[in-house]
Amino acid sequence: MIYFDYNATAPLRPEVQATMQELLVAPSNPSSVHRFGREAKKHLENARKTIADAISAWPNEVIFCGSGTEANNWALRAIPGRRVLVSAVEHSSVLYGNDTISVDSNGIIDLAALEKILAGGSPALISVMLANNETGVIQPICEVSELCKKHDALLHCDAVQGLGKIPVDFGALGVDMMTLSAHKSGGPVGAAALVVRRDLVLKPLLVGGGQELGRRAGTENIAAIAGFAKAVELIDFEQMRRLRGWLDAMELQMEKAGGTIFGKAAQRLPNATCVAMPSVSNEVQLMDFDLKGFAVSAGSACSSGRIEGSHVLGAMGVAKNLAASAIRVSGGWKTTQEDTISFTNAWKTNCARLAKTVE
């Protein structure tokens, strides 16, 4: 089976597995004062520093959580009294229940609309993702940050999809909070972080203990956190550069065969392609590709296996029938050029065959 669903979760890297297995043996509670606890504390703080260094943050700005969803929920609820506004293409954990800011046909946030909103109301908390999980489109976070500072707004950035694929610099982006997660780049599920500017005080989402300097209650998952740090150490931007070249070649062939690439005119992640096969539903495509040995997806993997209409493509103004034929192809650390060539050939064959069956 050739795996092309890294934006859902990446295969665990063997080096990460080895690191975690070593730590799963000993009792690891960093709040304990005995030798085992001190060892756990050392692993915890080493991991915090590794991740902080990778994103140009201070170690005490990195607060470990159980998932990106938890970090996003915390960020949007941590500062009462501010209206929350999010881009229309956010992950569901950010989008749910919040007012949205429009995007253009490539999925890029409308900066003029954002400034108009910020200029006309009470202090706000804005959330804009670094890169989209479905299309791979990268947002102009620095420009968003400038607008937020101009209007006394706070800015949260969900950078879950960016980490490991493009350089992520907490300070240079100018954000107040940033969400990271381990499992999109070869780390384990169950380890994530909310990075918080040092002078920003947050209301805890989870209470009941003094862990994470009193900011997030609950015994830290040392093995998973150490695995998170190991995955960060193994980030390979050269592999991402090669992967972008392979996907560009794949996209060219898809377009020649009648496919539509979404977000193509925008800057995108190096590992992702969102493509529509004319007149063939994504559900049919997913099943057919699975039978042929390719694991791809129809977008976000956070809907309990349901295939639903993409709110991302909808916000971009894509017609419903075209959006319903879109799939996401996302590679990563194990992907080879041969994998992309094999999938390109399978996609072209399916496009010619399946399109005939729906005529």
Secondary structure, DSSP 8 states (H G I E B T S, - for coil): -EE-BTTT-----HHHHHHHHHHHHS---TT--SHHHHHHHHHHHHHHHHHHHHTT--GGGEEEES-HHHHHHHHHHSSTTSEEEEETT--HHHHTTSEEE-B-TTS-B-HHHHHHHHHTSS-EEEE--SB-TTT-BB--HHHHHHHHHHTT-EEEEE-TTTTTTS---HHHHT-SEEEEESTTTT--TT-EEEEE-TT-----SS-SS-HHHHTS-S---HHHHHHHHHHHHT--HHHHHHHHHHHHHHHHHHHHTT-EETTTTS-B-TTEEEEE-TT--HHHHHHHHHHTTEE-BSS-S-STT-----HHHHHTT--HHHHTTEEEEE--TT--HHHHHHHHHHHHHHHHHHHHHT-
